[in-house]
Every structure is written in structure tokens, then in C-alpha cells.
Amino acid sequence: MIKKILISVLLFSSAAFSQDIFKVDFDFARFFYDDSTGYVEIYYSFYQPQLKLVSSEGKYSCGGTLQIKFIDKSTGLTAIDKMYNFNNELIDTTIDRLKSLTGNLGFLLPFGNYICYLTGSDLNESSKVDTVSYPVTISGLPKERFSISDIQLATSIKQVEQSNSMFYKNTYEVVPNPSKIFGESLPIVYFYTELYNVNLNARSDYYTLRHLLVDVNNKSLISKQKKVSTKITSMVEVGALNITKIPTGAYTLVVALIDSANNQSLVSTKRLFIYNPKVIDTTKTTIATTEQTGTQFLGMSDEELDEMFGYSSYIATIDERSQWESIDNNEGKRAFLSKFWKARDETPGTPENEIMKSYLERVKYSNDKFGTTSKKGWRSDRGRVYITYGEPSEIERYPNQVDTKPYEIWYYNHIEGGVIFIFADVIGFNEYLLVHSTVRGELRDDNWERKIQVLR
């Protein structure tokens, strides 16, 4: 059993950005332990509103289950297979419900190559499951120079003398942020890393240690640096970057240790996402884009604008959905949709928003191919998947099986190492429903074949 778990106000979570999809946030970091073993920390966070609320004797609670498994790639043998359950009692089901359950677990592993499988599920509703997998390599330190551990992202870091906290290590209490999302309510990116063998083969008194935040074009938006004495063997490095003025988008945090005398450097990186809807990205604002995007929605009725956001909502955040619900006039809806699609334009310097164009083409295809007499194609399960994930790598169709109802298997080889969606005409009328998928957060039912069997 997990003895302790942090219950904190939910600031950002990938689960909070999805609708009706069960997600658990996971992350991990590797640290040096000894000459034959590495130390891996697993970070996790459950979004409580997604967990089933149960009552007993007038008290309410929700809970989760964690399974952590490491498979040795060279042998196929299981190195670690642990299961943990936790239950959280809610004193105030309104306030406490809007909190996340965050924790971490540490494991020692011999040097080698592993696949780590992390599974989180609802303790009280086993059909709610989220699974991710990561390749994890555990290796020793270089013998000829310094090295850097992985980066752990955190919602807060405090220096404390002693603590019984599950997040305490090396005089710091480091509360992890497994979602890797920062922004309005988390304006500071805290991070923790470790430097090893700093004094090895040093030819100068100091190295340069840099903290960088770079965008998708490798442009540095934040840069800090300081000197590190080469007389020390190892050290803990914690940092904090204020991202209140950084626009919404994906970024990379870089920690770099630079040895100018030997012309060497070493970096550790971590991807993260920043959500700052009120910050305007001036680098993406062009007259052509503004005119092209804004005029697309002129002349649309309220019903047309509502439908436009309906199929756009597959990629909208919870905050964006909430904003849309609060708009009660045509002009406001047009302005919102213009801003919504501008924020997703990856090539703002061009006169056309290629992302929106491609998305709307998938909507049209879905309406043409997956619509029925009672439902437009974009509202169907196949339409949603096609619009959200794009064209499948391969489709297997089984329209006329003797023992099963018609079904299709869609393969996406480029997502999460290869995933599938299975749709079946369960109720007839050519309306294929999603019955199983291996994509994390999507409906998963390993016994899906029972649903499509024809009873005789």
C-alpha cells in the first residue's frame, strides 16, 4: 500500500484538458546509485473528478490503483512488478473533489535496457484504465568526464532540514509535476537534477551551468547561467523559471554543463507544455494570418458557429470549452474561433492556416464516409477518431463474418509505438461504435470480442 500521497489543488493536468477520457499523468527520472545499479523515480497524478465517488456510512471517498512493471529487454524477464492501491476520503466533496492525488515511488534496477509499463485505474471502476510505456536505459557514469541526471519537473521545491515527506531528498522537498504542464496557475517551472563527477579531469576552476527554455524552433526564450566550482565531486541543482510571459505551446527545458577549457558540454532535457491563453505570441502575429483566419467565420449563423466549435472541441481544452459556453453572441463566437485556430497555427508566417485546413478536411471526409441517417459523420466514433488522430496507417474490415457482427480494426503505427482502434456495428444500421483501443485514455476493453459475437 502507498502510505502517503499528496493531495493538492489541481492546477494543471493532462486529464483536465480532455473530456470523458480517463487519464493518469506519469513521468519518470533516473539518478545515479552505485557502480552496478541505477535509481528510477516514478511520478504519478490522478485527477480526482475522473475517479468514481463512493459512499460508506455517510463518508465519501475515491481511490486508484497503480501497477508498475519493468521488463528486461535482453531476457524478456520481469524485473519489477508492483501493485499499489490507495483510497482518499473526501471531507468536502465540492472542494476536495477538485484536487489531484500526486505521489512518487523509487526503484533500484541493475544496469540494462528495460521497458517500463505504468498502469493507473479507478479503484472503484476497473473499466477506467490508462496505460503508458517507456523505454528505460540504466547505465553507469562515464569514467572520463562529468555527467548529469534526468530532470525532474516540480510544482514546488523547498529546502528543508529534515522531513518525513515522501518527496524529501537531499535536503529538498520536491513535489513532482507528472503532467509537465505549467501556465496561469503554475507560473514557475521548478526543476531538480543532479551533477556527478564535476571534478573529473577538470582543467579550470569553474564550469558554466546554464538553464534554458527553448521553443520548437530551438529559439531560447529564457536563459540563465552561473559558475560551478570544479573542486566538488557531485552536487544537487534546483532551478526555477518564471514563464508568466511565455505564450502557450510546447517547450524544452535544457540544463547544460559547459567545460570551456576542454571544449566539452553535456545537456539534460525535458519536454513540457505551457498554457498561457492570455499571453499573445507576437512572433506569430501577421497581417495575412489575421485577415485570412478572421474572415473565415464572417457571415456564419450561430448554429454554424456552434457546429464549427462542436467538431473543433475534440482538440479543445477544458478552459476553452468553458469559455465557449459563456459566449452568448455571434461576434464573440467568431472572435473566439479566430483566436482558437490562430493558437494552433504552426506556420503563422504563411497566408493559410495549414493545421485548420487539414483538420477541416478530415471533418469533411468523416461527414462523407461515416454519417448515418441519424448522425453526422463528425459526431460518430469513427469520425472523432479520424478527425483527432488522422488517417490510419492500415484498416482491416470484416463486414460479413459468420460468427461476429461487422467490425473494423484501425492501425496507427506512428502513435505510442503502434496502437489500434476497433469499431463494431453492435446495434446495426451501419453505426460503428468504438469497442476497444490501445491508445492511452481511450476506451479499453480487452474482452471486446464478446460484444460482437452473434448469438445463435
C-alpha positions in Angstrom: 0.0 0.0 0.0 1.1 3.6 -0.6 1.5 5.0 2.8 1.4 8.7 1.8 0.1 10.6 -1.1 0.0 14.3 -1.7 -3.5 15.8 -2.1 -3.1 19.2 -3.8 -5.3 21.6 -5.6 -5.3 20.7 -9.2 -3.6 23.4 -11.2 -2.9 21.7 -14.5 -3.3 18.1 -15.6 -3.5 16.5 -19.0 -6.7 14.8 -17.7 -8.1 18.3 -17.1 -7.5 19.0 -20.8 -9.5 16.1 -22.0 -13.2 15.3 -22.0 -14.6 11.9 -20.9 -11.2 10.3 -21.3 -9.7 8.7 -18.2 -6.0 9.7 -17.9 -3.3 9.4 -15.3 -0.3 11.6 -15.6 3.0 9.8 -15.4 6.7 10.8 -15.6 10.0 9.4 -14.5 13.6 10.4 -13.9 16.8 8.4 -13.5 19.6 9.0 -10.9 23.0 7.5 -10.1 23.1 4.9 -7.3 26.2 2.8 -7.5 28.6 1.1 -9.9 26.1 -1.6 -10.9 22.7 -0.2 -10.1 20.6 2.8 -11.0 17.7 4.5 -9.2 14.5 5.3 -11.0 11.7 7.5 -9.6 8.2 7.2 -11.0 5.9 10.2 -10.6 2.1 9.9 -11.0 -1.0 12.1 -10.5 -4.7 11.1 -10.6 -7.3 13.8 -11.4 -10.0 13.2 -8.7 -13.1 14.3 -10.7 -12.4 11.3 -13.0 -12.4 8.9 -10.1 -15.7 7.3 -9.1 -17.1 8.7 -5.9 -18.4 6.0 -3.4 -20.1 6.4 -0.1 -20.0 4.3 3.1 -21.6 5.2 6.4 -22.1 8.8 5.3 -18.5 9.3 4.2 -17.3 9.8 0.6 -14.1 8.6 -0.9 -12.4 7.8 -4.2 -9.3 5.9 -5.0 -6.9 4.5 -7.6 -4.7 1.5 -8.4 -1.2 1.6 -9.7 0.7 -1.1 -11.4 4.4 -0.6 -12.2 6.3 -3.2 -14.3 9.8 -3.3 -15.7 10.6 -5.9 -18.3 14.3 -6.6 -19.2 14.5 -6.2 -23.0 17.5 -8.6 -23.3 15.8 -11.5 -21.5 12.1 -10.7 -21.6 12.0 -11.4 -17.8 10.1 -9.2 -15.4 12.5 -7.2 -13.2 9.8 -5.4 -11.2 6.1 -5.9 -11.0 4.4 -4.0 -8.2 0.7 -3.2 -7.5 -0.4 -0.4 -5.2 -3.9 0.7 -4.0 -4.9 3.9 -2.3 -8.1 5.4 -1.1 -8.8 9.1 -0.3 -11.6 10.2 2.0 -13.3 13.5 0.9 -14.3 15.8 3.7 -15.9 18.3 1.3 -17.0 16.7 -2.0 -17.2 20.0 -3.7 -13.8 21.5 -2.9 -11.8 18.3 -2.2 -13.0 16.8 -5.4 -11.1 19.5 -7.4 -7.8 18.2 -6.2 -5.2 15.9 -7.6 -3.6 12.9 -6.0 0.1 13.0 -6.6 2.9 10.7 -5.5 6.2 9.1 -6.4 7.9 5.7 -6.0 11.5 4.8 -6.3 13.1 1.6 -7.6 16.6 0.2 -7.8 17.5 -1.6 -11.1 20.7 -3.2 -12.4 22.3 -1.7 -15.4 20.4 -2.7 -18.6 17.7 -1.8 -21.0 14.1 -2.1 -19.9 10.5 -1.3 -20.9 8.6 0.3 -18.2 4.8 -0.2 -18.1 2.7 2.1 -15.9 -1.0 1.4 -15.5 -3.4 3.6 -13.5 -7.0 2.7 -12.9 -10.0 3.7 -10.8 -10.1 1.6 -7.6 -13.9 1.6 -7.8 -14.5 1.3 -11.5 -12.0 -1.1 -13.1 -13.0 -0.2 -16.7 -11.3 3.2 -16.3 -7.7 2.4 -17.1 -4.8 4.3 -18.5 -1.5 2.7 -19.5 1.7 4.1 -20.8 5.1 2.5 -21.6 8.6 4.0 -21.7 12.0 2.6 -22.8 14.3 3.0 -19.9 18.1 2.5 -20.0 20.0 2.2 -16.8 23.8 2.7 -17.2 26.8 3.8 -15.3 28.6 7.1 -15.2 31.2 8.0 -17.8 34.7 7.4 -16.5 36.4 10.3 -18.3 34.1 13.3 -17.6 31.2 14.8 -15.6 27.6 13.7 -16.2 24.0 14.9 -15.5 21.0 13.0 -14.3 17.5 13.3 -15.8 15.4 16.4 -15.0 12.5 16.2 -12.6 9.8 18.8 -13.1 8.1 20.1 -10.0 5.2 22.2 -8.8 7.3 23.4 -5.9 10.8 22.9 -4.3 11.6 23.9 -0.8 14.8 23.4 1.2 14.1 21.7 4.5 16.5 20.3 7.1 14.5 17.2 7.8 11.2 15.8 6.6 9.1 12.7 6.6 7.6 13.8 3.3 7.6 11.2 0.5 9.0 14.0 -1.7 12.1 14.7 0.5 15.6 14.1 -0.9 19.0 15.7 -0.5 17.7 18.5 1.8 14.9 19.4 -0.6 11.1 18.7 -0.7 10.4 18.3 -4.4 6.8 18.0 -5.3 6.6 16.4 -8.8 4.6 17.6 -11.7 3.9 14.5 -13.8 1.6 16.3 -16.2 4.6 18.5 -17.3 2.1 21.4 -17.8 2.7 24.9 -16.4 1.0 28.2 -17.0 -1.5 30.6 -15.4 -1.9 28.8 -12.1 1.7 27.4 -12.2 3.7 30.3 -13.4 7.1 28.9 -12.1 8.8 25.9 -13.7 10.6 24.3 -10.8 13.1 21.5 -11.6 15.6 19.2 -9.9 18.7 17.5 -11.3 22.0 16.1 -10.1 25.5 16.6 -11.3 28.1 13.9 -10.9 32.0 13.8 -11.1 32.2 17.5 -11.6 35.9 17.5 -10.6 36.9 14.7 -13.0 39.7 15.8 -15.4 38.9 19.4 -14.7 41.4 21.9 -16.2 39.8 25.1 -14.9 38.4 26.3 -11.6 34.9 26.7 -12.8 32.4 25.3 -15.3 29.4 27.2 -16.6 25.9 25.8 -15.8 23.1 27.1 -18.0 19.3 26.8 -17.7 17.4 27.3 -20.9 13.9 27.2 -22.1 13.7 26.7 -25.9 10.8 26.6 -28.3 10.0 24.2 -31.1 12.3 26.2 -33.4 15.2 25.8 -30.9 15.0 29.5 -30.1 16.0 30.3 -26.5 13.2 32.3 -24.7 14.7 32.1 -21.2 18.4 31.8 -20.4 20.2 31.8 -17.0 23.8 30.8 -16.1 26.1 30.6 -13.2 29.5 29.3 -12.3 30.1 25.8 -10.7 33.3 25.0 -8.8 35.2 22.1 -10.2 36.5 21.3 -6.8 33.3 19.5 -5.8 32.6 15.9 -6.7 28.8 15.9 -7.1 26.0 18.4 -6.4 22.3 18.9 -6.5 21.0 21.6 -8.8 17.5 23.1 -8.4 16.1 25.9 -10.5 13.0 28.0 -11.2 12.0 29.7 -14.4 9.2 32.4 -14.4 7.1 31.6 -17.5 4.3 34.2 -17.0 5.2 35.9 -20.3 5.7 32.8 -22.3 2.9 32.1 -24.8 1.0 28.8 -25.0 3.0 26.0 -26.6 5.4 23.1 -26.3 8.9 23.8 -25.0 12.1 22.1 -23.9 13.9 22.7 -20.6 17.6 22.4 -21.0 20.2 22.1 -18.3 23.7 22.3 -19.8 27.1 22.0 -18.0 29.9 23.5 -20.1 33.6 22.9 -19.8 35.2 25.6 -21.9 38.8 24.5 -21.2 38.2 21.0 -22.6 35.7 22.2 -25.2 33.1 19.9 -23.8 29.5 20.2 -22.7 26.7 17.9 -21.6 23.0 18.6 -21.5 19.9 17.1 -20.0 16.5 17.9 -21.4 12.8 17.6 -20.5 9.8 18.4 -22.7 7.0 20.5 -21.1 3.9 22.4 -22.1 2.9 25.9 -21.2 -0.7 27.1 -21.2 -1.0 30.9 -21.1 -4.1 31.8 -23.0 -3.9 35.5 -22.1 -0.3 35.8 -23.4 -0.2 36.9 -27.1 2.6 35.3 -29.2 3.8 38.4 -31.1 6.1 36.2 -33.2 3.1 34.5 -34.7 1.0 37.6 -35.5 1.0 38.6 -39.1 -1.5 40.7 -41.1 -2.0 37.9 -43.6 -2.9 35.4 -40.9 -5.1 37.8 -39.1 -7.1 38.6 -42.2 -7.3 35.1 -43.5 -8.4 33.4 -40.3 -10.8 36.1 -39.1 -12.8 36.4 -42.3 -13.4 32.7 -42.5 -16.2 33.0 -39.8 -17.9 36.1 -41.2 -21.5 35.5 -42.2 -21.8 32.3 -40.2 -25.0 31.9 -38.2 -25.0 31.0 -34.5 -25.9 27.4 -35.5 -23.0 27.2 -37.9 -20.5 28.6 -35.4 -21.8 26.2 -32.7 -21.2 23.2 -35.1 -17.8 24.6 -36.0 -16.8 24.6 -32.4 -18.5 21.2 -31.9 -16.0 19.4 -34.1 -13.2 21.7 -33.0 -13.9 20.7 -29.4 -12.1 17.3 -29.9 -8.8 19.2 -29.5 -10.1 22.0 -27.2 -9.0 22.3 -23.6 -11.5 22.3 -20.7 -10.8 26.0 -20.2 -11.6 26.7 -23.9 -14.8 24.7 -23.6 -15.8 26.7 -20.6 -15.1 30.0 -22.3 -17.2 28.9 -25.3 -20.1 28.1 -23.1 -20.0 31.6 -21.6 -20.3 33.3 -25.0 -23.8 34.3 -26.0 -23.4 36.4 -29.1 -22.3 35.9 -32.7 -19.4 38.3 -32.7 -17.9 36.8 -29.6 -18.1 33.3 -31.1 -16.4 34.4 -34.3 -13.6 36.1 -32.3 -13.2 33.0 -30.1 -12.9 30.7 -33.1 -10.4 33.0 -34.8 -8.2 33.0 -31.7 -8.7 29.3 -31.2 -7.3 28.4 -34.6 -4.6 31.1 -34.6 -3.2 29.5 -31.4 -2.8 26.2 -33.3 -1.2 27.6 -36.5 2.3 26.1 -36.6 3.3 28.3 -39.6 1.9 31.7 -38.8 4.1 33.4 -41.4 2.1 31.8 -44.3 -1.2 33.1 -45.6 -3.0 29.9 -44.8 -3.6 28.1 -41.6 -2.5 24.6 -42.7 -3.4 22.9 -39.4 -7.0 24.2 -39.6 -7.3 23.4 -43.3 -6.1 19.8 -42.7 -8.4 19.4 -39.7 -11.5 20.6 -41.6 -10.6 18.3 -44.5 -10.8 15.4 -42.0 -14.2 16.7 -40.8 -15.5 16.7 -44.4 -14.1 13.2 -45.0 -15.8 12.0 -41.8 -19.1 13.5 -42.8 -18.9 11.9 -46.2 -17.8 8.5 -45.1 -19.2 7.9 -41.6 -22.5 9.7 -41.5 -25.8 7.9 -41.0 -29.4 9.0 -41.4 -29.5 10.0 -37.7 -26.0 11.4 -37.1 -23.4 13.5 -39.0 -20.1 11.7 -39.6 -18.1 14.0 -37.4 -20.2 13.0 -34.4 -19.6 9.3 -34.9 -16.9 7.3 -33.1 -15.1 6.7 -36.3 -15.4 10.3 -37.2 -14.0 11.5 -33.9 -11.0 9.2 -34.1 -10.3 10.1 -37.8 -10.5 13.8 -37.0 -8.4 13.6 -33.9 -5.7 11.2 -34.9 -5.7 11.5 -38.7 -5.8 8.8 -41.4 -5.0 5.3 -40.1 -1.8 3.5 -41.3 -4.0 0.5 -42.2 -7.6 -0.6 -41.9 -8.8 -4.2 -41.7 -12.5 -4.6 -42.5 -14.7 -7.6 -41.6 -18.2 -6.8 -42.9 -19.6 -10.3 -43.4 -18.3 -12.6 -40.8 -20.5 -15.6 -39.9 -20.0 -15.6 -36.1 -19.5 -11.8 -35.5 -21.1 -8.6 -36.2 -19.4 -6.3 -38.8 -16.2 -4.7 -37.4 -13.1 -2.8 -38.4 -9.6 -2.6 -36.9 -7.7 0.7 -37.5 -3.9 0.7 -37.0 -1.9 3.8 -36.2 1.8 2.7 -36.4 3.2 6.2 -35.5 1.3 6.7 -32.2 2.7 5.4 -28.9 4.8 2.8 -30.7 1.7 1.3 -32.6 -1.9 1.3 -31.4 -5.3 0.1 -32.6 -8.9 1.2 -32.6 -11.7 -1.4 -33.1 -15.2 -0.3 -34.2 -18.2 -2.6 -34.5 -21.7 -2.3 -35.8 -23.1 -3.5 -32.5 -26.7 -2.3 -32.8 -27.0 -2.5 -36.6 -27.9 0.4 -39.0 -24.2 0.7 -40.1 -23.4 2.8 -37.0 -20.0 1.5 -35.9 -19.2 2.1 -32.2 -15.7 2.1 -30.6 -15.4 -1.1 -28.6 -11.7 -1.2 -27.8 -8.5 0.8 -28.2 -4.9 0.5 -27.0 -4.4 4.3 -27.0 -3.9 5.6 -23.5 -7.0 7.4 -22.3 -9.3 5.9 -24.9 -11.9 3.2 -24.2 -10.1 -0.1 -23.5 -11.9 -3.5 -23.3 -9.7 -6.5 -23.7 -12.8 -8.7 -23.9 -14.3 -6.7 -26.8 -14.8 -9.8 -28.9 -17.7 -10.8 -26.6 -19.6 -7.7 -27.6 -19.6 -8.6 -31.3 -20.4 -12.3 -31.1 -23.5 -13.3 -32.9 -25.7 -15.4 -30.6 -27.2 -18.5 -32.3 
